[in-house]
Amino acid sequence: MRFSIRASGINKMVNQTPVTPVLPPSPRRGMHLLGLLWGDKFAFFSAVFLIVIIVFAVIGPSLLGDTATKLNLRARNFPPFTLERGWMYILGADALGRSMIARLIVASQNTMAIAASAVLFSMLVGGTLGLISGFSRGWVGGFIMRIADVIMSFPSLLIAVVILYMFEPSVMNLVFVLGITRMPIYMRTARAEVLEIRERLFVSAAHVMGASTTRIIVRHITPLILPTLTTIATLDFAFVMLGESALSFLGIGIQPPEITWGLMVAQGRNYLQSAWWLAFLPGLFIMCSTLSLNLLSGWVRIALDPVQRWRLEIAGDGHE
Amino acid sequence: MHKYLTKRALHSFLSLAGLLVLVFFLARLTGDPGNLYLPIDATLEARQEFTEKHGLNDPIYVQFGRYVVDLAHGDLGESIRKQRPAIDVVLEAIPVTLSLAAVAMIIALLSSIVIGSLAAYRPGGVFDRVASIASLAGASAPDFWVAISAILLFSVTLGWLPTSGMGGPLTWIMPIAILIIRPFGLLVQVVRGSMITVLSSAYVKTARAKGVRERAVIFIHALRNAMLPVITVAGDQAAGIANGAVIVETIFGWPGIGKLMIDSIIQRDFAVIQTSILVTAIVILSINIAVDIAYAILDPRIRHK
């Protein structure tokens, strides 16, 4: 029955195709995977899009200088897709005449950094709690799982709203809240894996040889559950991004003058009738990023699974 | 089975109690409602009278004790904002959200079962490719952005649908459509995956070999077994659709529980926050238990355990 893992759909998808340990990368294997990626055009373009976004997010803001905050009242609500004012205004300008493309790049850095930190936070804290819960035989384990139940049985958005009203909505608190609402998946997965692994022979062997519990957890068990948790984390990235955007959209996420894509949609909402691109374009970038992440992680799941990889290989041959 | 259900109900009750304690203290950390409800130049006496009236000047553990005793008597407190019992305010909002969520969930479930099954029938075919990309896009779409783009297209540009408000059938179209997108995207993927597994199993081959009509094989033989993971995910989406309701009700101005909660948190209306969270949690936990019962009905192995 549903005793063990009952998290989101994502979690179930992960469980349907168990993640096999990644072989040590060899040049030929890498080339082979690249060939497979080229074979699946959707996954290929997702990868290209994500690389472009990441490059812009990392180096873009430092190249732009103050372009994203420079006001230009003559370019107020300047429409996109014309080169009349040069490349910086190719995506139009907002109500204060700030270049949209510059603002989108600055926002991309915030969006990505917040999502990445939140995923890292929930993976580390959730994973650790799951480890403890799986290893302790007393009431502690049960208590930790009840916490996961409480978090999961309630709409994450409302937990976030309550917490963000208690504290000030700052970047740190936003990361903290997003991390907490996504934690149960890691707690449950880590616990389920530990319960299985700790019965294995090599754990008993380590025990007999006098290894302490801490050493067994850190040196023998953690390395085995890390790949699974990392896979879940990559899948979760898109969901965390959506969560951050929704909170910023509701006005309780990141606060101006800082911007993320979600906040840009909220700000553009007031100009729907006069300047549609202000709300539409940032949302389009959120959509394309999460879609690419989902497409690519679906592909990676199949590519790393020896049982299913033939599907890609056949499809790849068909294209060549 | 009864033993299991009792255990589940007990666990749900404990989660609920934990949640209530948490919300009680969290809500009181958000600040003093007096600052919001009294004019800025209110006298000290007026402030004291206000806190006295709402029982806010007792130590927090006394307030908590009183809350628990009142709760046991079925008294959920009074809304500061509306000067009415909190439970009345919440019970007015709940039907709006429930009807939105119910209609959205039924449409999402039925359409994803049909589309997911058809996609699983020929994995890799044209229909499968289109359905997979569409469902992935649905699961990846930021609902607030889709809502705003829909308003832009259908209300501002074309003028077909009203921008917001709750009323005739036309006002229901956009909120329901927005609410469907995410659960539909996730469910199509689950139905498809689970159908592919089931369709390649031996008993399906047997049914085909016996000459059962293809439609009966898919929708009667295979679907029943493929439904188990689908029901789990659909149950999980109960909490997810509440998230969606917050966004949809805020954007379209519907007087549902999501908008009520956001408003009460902003206005520090403690009694309403606690009551609406209590009621929402009860609804979600009941759905979880209903999912367990549905499992038992679908899978005799669980029923006879």
Interface residues (C-beta under 8 A of the other chain):
Chain A: M1 R2 R6 A7 S8 G9 K12 M13 Q16 F42 R146 I147 D149 V150 M152 S153 F154 P155 S156 L157 L158 V161 V162 I163 Y165 M166 A238 L242 S245 A246 F249 L250 G262 V265 R269 L272 Q273 W276 A279 F280 P282 G283 L284 I286 M287 T290 L291 L293 N294 L295 G298 R311 A315
Chain B: Y4 H11 S12 L14 S15 G18 L19 L22 V23 L26 A27 L29 T30 G124 I133 L136 A137 A139 S140 A141 P142 D143 F144 W145 V146 I148 S149 I151 L152 V156 L186 L187 Q189 V190 G193 P229 T232 V233 D236 A239 G240 A242 N243 V246 I247 T250 G258 M261 I262 I265 I266 I273 I277 T280 A281 I284 L285 N288 D292 Y295 I302 K305
